[in-house]
């Protein structure tokens, strides 16, 4: 009977240790489940934000396909209403705003009368490119005329002295 009592007490001690361990593990499990639930909420909100950004980007690209701009000879960008768009740049046939966002496409021809008028006015402001090139024949001709004039004046001067 004493042995049975000792075995019982040992088993009771092991049981209480195991129950304490079980309670610790259950508390850790509850904490982990709470963290998992919070992580799922954060993931869902991030996914919603990403979906909204993708949708907005798709809408902006669709709008950009239907928004046309023209470019003048001096590189200015003109919208369909004839307004000069400051800060806009052209890369290929795409038009980007100052922040680098795609805002439209470059039309091959002016799509509205206002756009055409503004492009025409801006192109008229551009001075013709005369360039710094000189024709060699022109330079040689000018030198010969100058030498001829000097010789002619020299001959006239000698005639007057005689």
C-alpha positions in Angstrom: 0.0 0.0 0.0 2.8 2.4 0.7 4.2 1.7 -2.7 0.8 2.5 -4.3 0.6 5.7 -2.3 4.1 6.7 -3.5 3.2 5.9 -7.1 -0.1 7.9 -6.7 1.8 11.0 -5.3 4.4 10.7 -8.1 1.6 10.5 -10.7 -0.2 13.4 -9.1 3.0 15.5 -9.2 3.6 14.6 -12.9 -0.1 15.4 -13.6 0.1 18.9 -12.0 3.4 19.6 -13.9 1.8 18.5 -17.2 -1.4 20.6 -16.5 0.8 23.7 -15.9 2.6 23.0 -19.1 -0.7 22.6 -20.9 -2.0 25.9 -19.6 1.2 27.6 -20.7 0.9 26.1 -24.2 -2.8 27.0 -24.4 -2.0 30.6 -23.5 0.8 30.7 -26.1 -1.7 29.2 -28.6 -4.3 31.9 -27.9 -1.6 34.6 -28.2 -0.5 33.2 -31.6 -4.1 32.9 -32.8 -4.7 36.6 -31.9 -1.5 37.6 -33.8 -2.6 35.5 -36.7 -6.0 37.2 -36.8 -4.4 40.6 -36.7 -2.0 39.6 -39.5 -4.9 38.4 -41.6 -6.7 41.8 -41.1 -3.5 43.7 -42.1 -3.1 41.4 -45.2 -6.7 42.0 -46.2 -6.4 45.8 -45.9 -3.1 45.8 -47.9 -4.7 43.6 -50.5 -7.7 46.1 -50.7 -5.2 49.0 -51.1 -3.3 47.1 -53.8 -6.5 46.3 -55.7 -7.7 50.0 -55.5 -4.3 51.1 -56.8 -4.4 48.6 -59.6 -7.9 49.7 -60.5 -6.9 53.4 -60.4 -3.9 52.7 -62.6 -6.0 50.9 -65.1 -8.5 53.7 -65.2 -5.7 56.3 -65.6 -4.2 54.3 -68.5 -7.6 54.0 -70.1 -8.2 57.7 -69.8 -4.6 58.4 -71.1 -5.4 56.3 -74.2 -8.4 58.6 -74.9 -6.6 61.9 -74.1 -4.6 63.3 -77.0 -2.0 66.0 -77.0 0.0 67.7 -79.8 3.6 68.9 -79.8 4.8 72.2 -81.3 8.0 72.7 -83.2 9.7 74.1 -80.1 8.7 71.0 -77.9 5.8 72.5 -76.0 2.8 70.1 -75.4 -0.7 71.3 -76.2 -3.9 69.7 -74.9 -7.2 69.3 -76.8 -8.5 72.6 -75.5 -5.5 74.5 -76.9 -3.8 75.0 -73.5 0.0 74.8 -73.3 0.8 72.2 -70.7 3.8 73.3 -68.6 6.0 70.6 -67.3 4.7 67.9 -69.6 7.2 65.8 -71.5 7.0 63.5 -74.5 8.7 60.1 -74.7 7.9 58.3 -77.9 4.2 58.8 -78.5 3.3 59.0 -74.8 2.9 62.2 -72.8 3.9 62.4 -69.1 3.3 65.0 -66.5 5.9 66.6 -64.2 5.6 63.7 -61.7 6.3 61.2 -64.5 2.7 59.8 -64.7 1.3 58.8 -68.0 -1.4 61.4 -68.9 -2.1 60.8 -72.6 -0.8 60.0 -76.1 0.7 62.2 -78.7 -1.8 62.7 -81.6 -0.3 62.5 -85.1 -2.6 65.4 -86.2 -4.4 68.0 -84.1 -7.7 66.5 -82.9 -9.5 69.8 -82.2 -9.5 73.2 -83.9 -8.2 74.9 -80.7 -5.3 72.5 -80.5 -4.5 73.1 -84.2 -4.6 76.9 -83.8 -2.3 76.9 -80.7 0.2 74.6 -82.4 0.1 76.9 -85.5 0.7 80.0 -83.3 3.5 78.3 -81.4 5.2 77.1 -84.5 5.0 80.6 -86.0 6.9 81.9 -82.9 9.8 79.7 -83.7 12.5 81.5 -85.7 13.8 79.8 -88.8 17.0 78.0 -88.3 19.6 79.9 -90.3 22.4 78.0 -88.8 26.1 79.0 -88.5 27.1 77.1 -91.7 28.9 79.2 -94.2 29.2 78.4 -97.8 32.9 78.3 -98.8 32.1 79.8 -102.2 30.6 82.8 -100.6 33.6 83.3 -98.3 36.1 83.0 -101.3 34.0 85.4 -103.3 34.0 88.0 -100.5 37.8 87.7 -100.2 38.3 88.2 -103.9 36.0 91.2 -104.0 37.9 92.7 -101.1 41.3 92.1 -102.8 39.9 93.5 -106.1 38.8 96.7 -104.3 42.2 97.2 -102.7 44.0 96.7 -106.0 41.5 99.1 -107.7 42.0 101.7 -105.0 45.8 101.3 -105.2 45.8 101.8 -109.0 43.5 104.9 -108.6 45.9 106.3 -106.0 48.9 105.9 -108.3 47.1 107.6 -111.2 46.3 110.6 -109.0 49.9 110.9 -107.9 51.1 110.9 -111.5 
